[in-house]
Amino acid sequence: MQPYGDGTRPSAPVKKQKLTILSVVRREGISSKTGRPYDMRTAQCVLWQATPDGDRAVVGTVPLPEIAKETGKGEYFAEMAMAQSMDGALVPRIVALQPYVSSTRPTATPKAAAAAAA
């Protein structure tokens, strides 16, 4: 497992969760505090959490680590871990991101099934 892009090492990751990235917002500039350039990406996303009542959608943002900064829209399995932000808050961090592949297979429509039988 690689450390988060800012060099922190989050605590042990939790199980993989399905994450749908709707868009990625890029912020870049020069830090007024340090004078150094920065380039950060934040994913606007839907996190799908399994509950006893079925899947529950949680909408929000999460920072993308350096290793995933070129990630685009789509569905992924995300390994998340908690890390401390610059202001001391505990926040989720993505530590691994892999494309989501559905285990369901497309079903044939009656028209397609009839064409295949002919």
Secondary structure, DSSP 8 states (H G I E B T S, - for coil): ----TTS---SS----EEEEEEEEEEEEEE-TTT--EEEEEEEEEEEEEEETTEEEEEEEEEE--GGGTT--SEEEEEEEEEEE-TTS-EEEEEEEEEE---S------HHHHHHHH-
